[in-house]
Amino acid sequence: MSFERQQAAALRILEGIEEGTMSAADSFALVEEADPTLIYLIFTYLRRRYADHPNADAVIGRLVAVVDKDPVVSKMMKEGQSDPVVEWFEDEHTYTQFRPREFIELIVEKLEG
């Protein structure tokens, strides 16, 4: 997948869950084709960003619906969690310091670099 296409797909996953613009099935279709590290980081980003947010129930509910859609998502997240990019990100940054587009650009660039 090209760099631009991967960024667009990742942003679509994040915004689709965050804004509720995609069903769990539509989100899952994009998730299953994505890099496991990217999925781990996106889902962790959403959990951290909405931990104490007024819209937390809706966003986290949509996130859980995607994870519950198929056990492959949990496996992907577990695999992605062990990637050195996750350690780099968590050592250098916080999930809440970025807006969605900035976060995706940084992560995809690091994964592709």
DSSP file (Angstrom, degrees, kcal/mol; ACC not computed):
  #  RESIDUE AA STRUCTURE BP1 BP2  ACC     N-H-->O    O-->H-N    N-H-->O    O-->H-N    TCO  KAPPA ALPHA  PHI   PSI    X-CA   Y-CA   Z-CA
    1    1 A M              0   0    0      0, 0.0     5,-0.0     0, 0.0     0, 0.0   0.000 360.0 360.0 360.0 135.7    0.0    0.0    0.0
    2    2 A S     >  -     0   0    0      1,-0.1     4,-2.8     4,-0.0     5,-0.2  -0.239 360.0-111.0 -68.7 160.1    1.4    3.4   -0.9
    3    3 A F  H  > S+     0   0    0      1,-0.2     4,-2.3     2,-0.2     5,-0.2   0.919 117.8  45.2 -56.4 -49.2    2.3    5.9    1.8
    4    4 A E  H  > S+     0   0    0      1,-0.2     4,-2.4     2,-0.2    -1,-0.2   0.890 113.7  49.4 -66.0 -39.6   -0.6    8.3    0.9
    5    5 A R  H  > S+     0   0    0      2,-0.2     4,-2.6     1,-0.2    -1,-0.2   0.896 110.4  50.4 -67.1 -39.8   -3.1    5.5    0.7
    6    6 A Q  H  X S+     0   0    0     -4,-2.8     4,-2.5     2,-0.2    -2,-0.2   0.905 111.3  49.1 -65.1 -41.1   -2.0    4.1    4.0
    7    7 A Q  H  X S+     0   0    0     -4,-2.3     4,-2.6    -5,-0.2     5,-0.2   0.934 112.4  47.8 -62.4 -45.7   -2.3    7.5    5.6
    8    8 A A  H  X S+     0   0    0     -4,-2.4     4,-2.1     1,-0.2    -2,-0.2   0.912 113.5  47.1 -63.2 -42.9   -5.8    8.0    4.1
    9    9 A A  H  X S+     0   0    0     -4,-2.6     4,-2.2     2,-0.2    -1,-0.2   0.910 113.1  49.1 -65.2 -42.2   -7.0    4.5    5.3
   10   10 A A  H  X S+     0   0    0     -4,-2.5     4,-2.5     2,-0.2    -2,-0.2   0.914 112.2  47.7 -64.3 -43.1   -5.6    5.0    8.8
   11   11 A L  H  X S+     0   0    0     -4,-2.6     4,-3.0     1,-0.2     5,-0.3   0.877 110.0  53.6 -65.7 -36.6   -7.2    8.4    9.1
   12   12 A R  H  X S+     0   0    0     -4,-2.1     4,-2.4    -5,-0.2    -2,-0.2   0.906 109.4  48.2 -64.4 -41.1  -10.5    6.9    7.8
   13   13 A I  H  X S+     0   0    0     -4,-2.2     4,-2.1     2,-0.2     5,-0.3   0.965 115.6  44.2 -60.5 -52.6  -10.3    4.2   10.5
   14   14 A L  H  X S+     0   0    0     -4,-2.5     4,-2.8     1,-0.2    -2,-0.2   0.950 119.3  40.5 -60.0 -52.5   -9.6    6.7   13.3
   15   15 A E  H  X S+     0   0    0     -4,-3.0     4,-3.1     1,-0.2     6,-0.5   0.850 111.2  57.9 -68.3 -33.9  -12.2    9.3   12.2
   16   16 A G  H  X>S+     0   0    0     -4,-2.4     6,-1.1    -5,-0.3     4,-0.9   0.905 114.4  37.5 -62.2 -41.0  -14.8    6.6   11.3
   17   17 A I  H  <5S+     0   0    0     -4,-2.1    -2,-0.2    -5,-0.2    -1,-0.2   0.919 119.9  47.7 -74.0 -45.4  -14.6    5.3   14.9
   18   18 A E  H  <5S+     0   0    0     -4,-2.8    -2,-0.2    -5,-0.3    -3,-0.2   0.917 124.2  29.6 -63.5 -45.1  -14.3    8.7   16.5
   19   19 A E  H  <5S-     0   0    0     -4,-3.1    -1,-0.2    -5,-0.2    -3,-0.2   0.549 102.7-122.4 -96.0  -9.1  -17.1   10.4   14.6
   20   20 A G  T  <5 +     0   0    0     -4,-0.9    -3,-0.2    -5,-0.3    -4,-0.2   0.798  68.3 134.2  73.2  28.8  -19.3    7.4   14.0
   21   21 A T      < +     0   0    0     -5,-0.7     2,-0.3    -6,-0.5    -5,-0.1   0.495  61.8  49.5 -91.0  -3.5  -19.3    7.7   10.3
   22   22 A M  S    S-     0   0    0     -6,-1.1     2,-0.1    -7,-0.1    -2,-0.0  -0.973  81.8-119.1-132.8 149.4  -18.6    4.0    9.6
   23   23 A S     >  -     0   0    0     -2,-0.3     4,-2.6     1,-0.1     5,-0.2  -0.332  35.3-105.7 -74.7 166.1  -20.2    0.9   10.8
   24   24 A A  H  > S+     0   0    0      1,-0.2     4,-2.8     2,-0.2     5,-0.2   0.887 123.0  52.8 -59.7 -38.7  -18.2   -1.7   12.7
   25   25 A A  H  > S+     0   0    0      2,-0.2     4,-1.9     1,-0.2    -1,-0.2   0.911 109.9  46.7 -65.5 -42.4  -18.2   -3.9    9.6
   26   26 A D  H  > S+     0   0    0      2,-0.2     4,-1.3     1,-0.2    -2,-0.2   0.914 114.4  47.6 -65.5 -42.5  -16.8   -1.1    7.4
   27   27 A S  H  X S+     0   0    0     -4,-2.6     4,-2.7     1,-0.2     3,-0.4   0.925 109.7  53.5 -62.3 -44.2  -14.2   -0.2   10.0
   28   28 A F  H  X S+     0   0    0     -4,-2.8     4,-2.9     1,-0.2     5,-0.2   0.883 101.6  59.3 -59.5 -39.6  -13.2   -3.9   10.3
   29   29 A A  H  < S+     0   0    0     -4,-1.9     4,-0.4     1,-0.2    -1,-0.2   0.879 112.8  39.0 -58.9 -37.9  -12.7   -4.1    6.6
   30   30 A L  H >X S+     0   0    0     -4,-1.3     3,-0.8    -3,-0.4     4,-0.5   0.874 113.9  55.1 -77.3 -38.7  -10.1   -1.4    6.7
   31   31 A V  H >< S+     0   0    0     -4,-2.7     3,-1.6     1,-0.2    -2,-0.2   0.915 101.3  56.6 -61.5 -45.1   -8.6   -2.6   10.0
   32   32 A E  T 3< S+     0   0    0     -4,-2.9    -1,-0.2     1,-0.3    -2,-0.2   0.708 109.3  47.0 -65.8 -17.6   -7.9   -6.2    8.8
   33   33 A E  T <4 S+     0   0    0     -3,-0.8    -1,-0.3    -4,-0.4    -2,-0.2   0.491  98.5  92.9 -96.6  -4.7   -5.8   -4.8    5.9
   34   34 A A  S << S-     0   0    0     -3,-1.6    -3,-0.0    -4,-0.5   -28,-0.0  -0.370  88.8 -87.9 -89.5 166.3   -3.8   -2.4    8.1
   35   35 A D     >  -     0   0    0      1,-0.1     4,-2.2    -2,-0.1     3,-0.2  -0.526  34.0-131.0 -68.2 132.6   -0.5   -2.8    9.8
   36   36 A P  H  > S+     0   0    0      0, 0.0     4,-2.6     0, 0.0    44,-0.3   0.853 107.6  53.6 -56.6 -36.6   -1.0   -4.3   13.3
   37   37 A T  H  > S+     0   0    0      2,-0.2     4,-2.5     1,-0.2     5,-0.2   0.911 108.0  50.2 -65.1 -41.4    1.2   -1.6   14.9
   38   38 A L  H  > S+     0   0    0     -3,-0.2     4,-2.7     2,-0.2    -1,-0.2   0.909 111.0  49.1 -61.9 -43.4   -0.9    1.1   13.3
   39   39 A I  H  X S+     0   0    0     -4,-2.2     4,-2.7     2,-0.2     5,-0.3   0.929 110.5  50.2 -63.9 -45.5   -4.1   -0.5   14.6
   40   40 A Y  H  X S+     0   0    0     -4,-2.6     4,-2.4    36,-0.2     5,-0.2   0.940 113.8  45.5 -57.1 -47.1   -2.6   -0.8   18.1
   41   41 A L  H  X S+     0   0    0     -4,-2.5     4,-2.5     2,-0.2    -2,-0.2   0.901 113.3  48.8 -66.8 -41.5   -1.6    2.9   18.1
   42   42 A I  H  X S+     0   0    0     -4,-2.7     4,-2.4     2,-0.2    -2,-0.2   0.943 114.3  45.2 -62.5 -47.7   -4.9    4.1   16.6
   43   43 A F  H  X S+     0   0    0     -4,-2.7     4,-2.3     1,-0.2    -2,-0.2   0.885 114.7  47.9 -67.3 -37.8   -7.0    2.2   19.1
   44   44 A T  H  X S+     0   0    0     -4,-2.4     4,-2.7    -5,-0.3     5,-0.3   0.900 109.4  54.6 -67.7 -39.8   -4.7    3.2   22.0
   45   45 A Y  H  X S+     0   0    0     -4,-2.5     4,-2.9    -5,-0.2     5,-0.2   0.935 110.2  46.0 -56.2 -48.6   -4.9    6.8   20.8
   46   46 A L  H  X S+     0   0    0     -4,-2.4     4,-1.9     1,-0.2    -2,-0.2   0.912 112.4  50.1 -64.4 -42.6   -8.7    6.7   20.9
   47   47 A R  H  < S+     0   0    0     -4,-2.3    -1,-0.2     1,-0.2    -2,-0.2   0.919 116.5  41.3 -62.5 -42.5   -8.8    5.1   24.3
   48   48 A R  H >< S+     0   0    0     -4,-2.7     3,-1.0     1,-0.2     4,-0.3   0.915 114.0  51.5 -71.8 -42.6   -6.4    7.7   25.8
   49   49 A R  H 3< S+     0   0    0     -4,-2.9     3,-0.2    -5,-0.3    -1,-0.2   0.833 119.0  36.8 -63.9 -32.8   -8.0   10.7   24.0
   50   50 A Y  T >< S+     0   0    0     -4,-1.9     3,-0.9    -5,-0.2    -1,-0.2   0.224  81.3 110.8-106.7  14.5  -11.5    9.8   25.2
   51   51 A A  T <  S+     0   0    0     -3,-1.0    -1,-0.2     1,-0.3    -2,-0.1   0.905 100.0  12.4 -55.7 -45.6  -10.6    8.5   28.7
   52   52 A D  T 3  S+     0   0    0     -4,-0.3    -1,-0.3    -3,-0.2    -2,-0.1  -0.049 100.8 124.4-122.7  30.5  -12.3   11.4   30.4
   53   53 A H    X   -     0   0    0     -3,-0.9     3,-1.9     1,-0.1     4,-0.3  -0.659  68.0-124.3 -95.1 146.8  -14.2   13.0   27.5
   54   54 A P  T 3  S+     0   0    0      0, 0.0     3,-0.3     0, 0.0    -1,-0.1   0.788 113.9  49.4 -59.3 -27.2  -18.0   13.6   27.5
   55   55 A N  T 3> S+     0   0    0      1,-0.2     4,-2.3     2,-0.1     3,-0.3   0.239  77.8 112.3 -94.6  13.7  -18.3   11.5   24.3
   56   56 A A  H <> S+     0   0    0     -3,-1.9     4,-2.9     1,-0.2     5,-0.4   0.886  70.7  55.1 -56.1 -44.8  -16.3    8.6   25.7
   57   57 A D  H  > S+     0   0    0     -3,-0.3     4,-1.7    -4,-0.3    -1,-0.2   0.909 112.2  42.9 -58.4 -43.3  -19.2    6.2   25.9
   58   58 A A  H  > S+     0   0    0     -3,-0.3     4,-2.0     2,-0.2    -1,-0.2   0.946 118.8  42.2 -68.7 -48.5  -20.0    6.6   22.2
   59   59 A V  H  X S+     0   0    0     -4,-2.3     4,-2.2     2,-0.2    -2,-0.2   0.943 117.9  44.7 -66.8 -48.0  -16.5    6.5   20.9
   60   60 A I  H  X S+     0   0    0     -4,-2.9     4,-2.7    -5,-0.3    -1,-0.2   0.861 110.6  56.6 -66.0 -34.3  -15.3    3.7   23.1
   61   61 A G  H  X S+     0   0    0     -4,-1.7     4,-1.9    -5,-0.4    -1,-0.2   0.908 108.8  45.9 -61.1 -42.3  -18.5    1.8   22.3
   62   62 A R  H  X S+     0   0    0     -4,-2.0     4,-1.7     2,-0.2    -2,-0.2   0.882 112.0  52.1 -68.0 -37.4  -17.7    2.0   18.6
   63   63 A L  H  X S+     0   0    0     -4,-2.2     4,-2.2     1,-0.2    -2,-0.2   0.930 109.9  48.0 -62.4 -46.2  -14.1    1.0   19.2
   64   64 A V  H  X S+     0   0    0     -4,-2.7     4,-2.9     1,-0.2    -1,-0.2   0.872 106.8  57.7 -63.1 -37.4  -15.3   -2.1   21.2
   65   65 A A  H  X S+     0   0    0     -4,-1.9     4,-0.7     2,-0.2    -1,-0.2   0.885 108.2  46.3 -61.8 -38.1  -17.7   -3.0   18.4
   66   66 A V  H >X S+     0   0    0     -4,-1.7     3,-0.7     2,-0.2     4,-0.6   0.932 114.1  47.2 -68.9 -45.0  -14.8   -3.1   15.9
   67   67 A V  H >< S+     0   0    0     -4,-2.2     3,-0.7     1,-0.2     7,-0.4   0.895 113.3  49.0 -63.1 -40.1  -12.7   -5.2   18.3
   68   68 A D  H 3< S+     0   0    0     -4,-2.9    -1,-0.2     1,-0.2    -2,-0.2   0.627  91.4  81.7 -75.2 -13.2  -15.6   -7.6   19.0
   69   69 A K  H << S-     0   0    0     -4,-0.7    -1,-0.2    -3,-0.7    -2,-0.2   0.866 111.4  -5.2 -60.7 -37.5  -16.3   -8.0   15.3
   70   70 A D    XX  -     0   0    0     -3,-0.7     3,-1.7    -4,-0.6     4,-0.6  -0.968  62.2-125.4-159.5 139.3  -13.6  -10.6   14.9
   71   71 A P  H 3> S+     0   0    0      0, 0.0     4,-1.8     0, 0.0     5,-0.2   0.677 101.9  78.5 -62.0 -15.9  -10.9  -12.1   17.1
   72   72 A V  H 3> S+     0   0    0      1,-0.2     4,-2.5     2,-0.2     5,-0.2   0.828  86.3  59.6 -62.7 -30.1   -8.3  -11.2   14.5
   73   73 A V  H <> S+     0   0    0     -3,-1.7     4,-2.5    -6,-0.3    -1,-0.2   0.932 105.0  47.2 -65.8 -45.1   -8.4   -7.5   15.7
   74   74 A S  H  X S+     0   0    0     -4,-0.6     4,-2.3    -7,-0.4    -1,-0.2   0.899 112.5  50.6 -61.6 -39.9   -7.3   -8.5   19.2
   75   75 A K  H  X S+     0   0    0     -4,-1.8     4,-2.4     2,-0.2    -2,-0.2   0.906 109.9  50.3 -63.9 -41.3   -4.5  -10.6   17.8
   76   76 A M  H  X S+     0   0    0     -4,-2.5     4,-3.1     2,-0.2   -36,-0.2   0.917 110.4  49.5 -62.5 -43.2   -3.4   -7.7   15.6
   77   77 A M  H  X S+     0   0    0     -4,-2.5     4,-2.2     2,-0.2    -2,-0.2   0.913 110.5  49.6 -64.0 -42.1   -3.3   -5.4   18.6
   78   78 A K  H  X S+     0   0    0     -4,-2.3     4,-0.7     2,-0.2    -1,-0.2   0.920 114.2  45.8 -62.9 -42.8   -1.3   -7.8   20.6
   79   79 A E  H >< S+     0   0    0     -4,-2.4     3,-0.8     1,-0.2    -2,-0.2   0.925 113.8  48.9 -64.5 -44.9    1.1   -8.2   17.7
   80   80 A G  H >< S+     0   0    0     -4,-3.1     3,-1.7   -44,-0.3     6,-0.3   0.824  99.5  66.7 -65.2 -32.6    1.3   -4.5   17.1
   81   81 A Q  H 3< S+     0   0    0     -4,-2.2    -1,-0.2     1,-0.3    -2,-0.2   0.801  97.6  54.0 -60.2 -30.4    1.9   -3.7   20.8
   82   82 A S  T << S+     0   0    0     -3,-0.8    -1,-0.3    -4,-0.7    -2,-0.2   0.454  81.8 114.9 -86.8   0.0    5.3   -5.4   20.7
   83   83 A D  S X> S-     0   0    0     -3,-1.7     4,-1.2    -4,-0.2     3,-1.2  -0.460  72.8-127.5 -72.0 140.5    6.6   -3.3   17.8
   84   84 A P  H 3> S+     0   0    0      0, 0.0     4,-2.7     0, 0.0     5,-0.2   0.756 106.6  67.7 -58.9 -25.0    9.6   -1.0   18.5
   85   85 A V  H 3> S+     0   0    0      2,-0.2     4,-2.8     1,-0.2     5,-0.2   0.872  97.7  52.6 -64.1 -35.7    7.6    1.9   17.0
   86   86 A V  H <> S+     0   0    0     -3,-1.2     4,-2.8    -6,-0.3     5,-0.2   0.939 110.1  47.2 -63.9 -46.8    5.1    1.7   19.9
   87   87 A E  H  X S+     0   0    0     -4,-1.2     4,-1.9     1,-0.2    -2,-0.2   0.926 112.7  49.9 -60.8 -44.7    8.0    1.9   22.4
   88   88 A W  H  X S+     0   0    0     -4,-2.7     4,-2.1     2,-0.2     5,-0.2   0.947 113.2  46.1 -57.3 -50.1    9.5    4.9   20.5
   89   89 A F  H  X S+     0   0    0     -4,-2.8     4,-2.9     1,-0.2    -2,-0.2   0.939 113.9  46.7 -61.1 -48.3    6.2    6.7   20.4
   90   90 A E  H  < S+     0   0    0     -4,-2.8    -1,-0.2     1,-0.2    -2,-0.2   0.765 114.5  48.1 -69.5 -24.9    5.3    6.1   24.0
   91   91 A D  H  < S+     0   0    0     -4,-1.9    -1,-0.2    -5,-0.2    -2,-0.2   0.828 123.4  31.5 -78.5 -33.7    8.9    7.2   25.1
   92   92 A E  H  < S+     0   0    0     -4,-2.1     2,-0.2    -5,-0.2    -2,-0.2   0.703 123.4  22.0 -98.4 -23.2    8.9   10.3   23.0
   93   93 A H     <  -     0   0    0     -4,-2.9     2,-0.4    -5,-0.2     3,-0.0  -0.806  62.9-123.7-139.1 172.0    5.3   11.5   22.9
   94   94 A T    >   -     0   0    0     -2,-0.2     3,-1.1     1,-0.1     4,-0.2  -0.933  25.3-127.4-117.7 151.1    1.9   11.3   24.6
   95   95 A Y  G >  S+     0   0    0     -2,-0.4     3,-0.8     1,-0.2    -1,-0.1   0.822 106.6  55.2 -65.1 -30.9   -1.2   10.2   22.8
   96   96 A T  G 3  S+     0   0    0      1,-0.2    -1,-0.2   -48,-0.1   -51,-0.0   0.507  88.0  76.8 -85.2  -3.1   -3.1   13.3   23.7
   97   97 A Q  G <  S+     0   0    0     -3,-1.1     2,-0.3     2,-0.0    -1,-0.2   0.599  88.3  69.2 -82.2  -8.6   -0.7   15.8   22.4
   98   98 A F  S <  S-     0   0    0     -3,-0.8     3,-0.0    -4,-0.2     0, 0.0  -0.833  73.1-132.3-115.5 146.5   -1.7   15.3   18.7
   99   99 A R     >  -     0   0    0     -2,-0.3     4,-2.6     1,-0.1     5,-0.2  -0.555  45.6 -99.1 -79.8 159.6   -4.8   16.0   16.7
  100  100 A P  H  > S+     0   0    0      0, 0.0     4,-2.6     0, 0.0     5,-0.2   0.894 120.9  46.2 -51.8 -50.2   -5.9   13.0   14.6
  101  101 A R  H  > S+     0   0    0      1,-0.2     4,-2.5     2,-0.2     5,-0.2   0.914 114.0  48.4 -62.9 -43.0   -4.3   14.0   11.3
  102  102 A E  H  > S+     0   0    0      2,-0.2     4,-2.3     1,-0.2    -1,-0.2   0.905 111.5  50.9 -62.1 -41.9   -1.0   14.9   12.9
  103  103 A F  H  X S+     0   0    0     -4,-2.6     4,-2.5     2,-0.2     5,-0.2   0.944 111.9  45.9 -60.4 -50.0   -1.0   11.6   14.8
  104  104 A I  H  X S+     0   0    0     -4,-2.6     4,-2.8    -5,-0.2     5,-0.3   0.917 112.0  51.4 -62.2 -44.5   -1.6    9.6   11.7
  105  105 A E  H  X S+     0   0    0     -4,-2.5     4,-2.1    -5,-0.2    -1,-0.2   0.924 112.4  46.4 -59.6 -45.1    1.0   11.4    9.7
  106  106 A L  H  X S+     0   0    0     -4,-2.3     4,-2.1    -5,-0.2    -2,-0.2   0.933 115.9  44.4 -62.5 -47.5    3.6   10.9   12.3
  107  107 A I  H  X S+     0   0    0     -4,-2.5     4,-2.8     2,-0.2     5,-0.2   0.933 114.7  46.4 -67.2 -47.4    2.9    7.2   12.8
  108  108 A V  H  X S+     0   0    0     -4,-2.8     4,-2.4     1,-0.2     5,-0.2   0.909 112.5  51.8 -64.1 -40.2    2.6    6.3    9.2
  109  109 A E  H  X S+     0   0    0     -4,-2.1     4,-1.3    -5,-0.3    -1,-0.2   0.921 112.0  46.2 -60.8 -42.8    5.8    8.2    8.4
  110  110 A K  H  < S+     0   0    0     -4,-2.1    -2,-0.2     2,-0.2    -1,-0.2   0.911 113.1  49.2 -66.2 -42.4    7.6    6.4   11.2
  111  111 A L  H  < S+     0   0    0     -4,-2.8    -1,-0.2     1,-0.2    -2,-0.2   0.866 116.7  41.9 -64.9 -35.7    6.3    3.0   10.1
  112  112 A E  H  <        0   0    0     -4,-2.4    -1,-0.2    -5,-0.2    -2,-0.2   0.665 360.0 360.0 -84.4 -16.6    7.2    3.6    6.5
  113  113 A G     <        0   0    0     -4,-1.3    -1,-0.2    -5,-0.2    -2,-0.2   0.451 360.0 360.0 -78.5 360.0   10.6    5.1    7.4
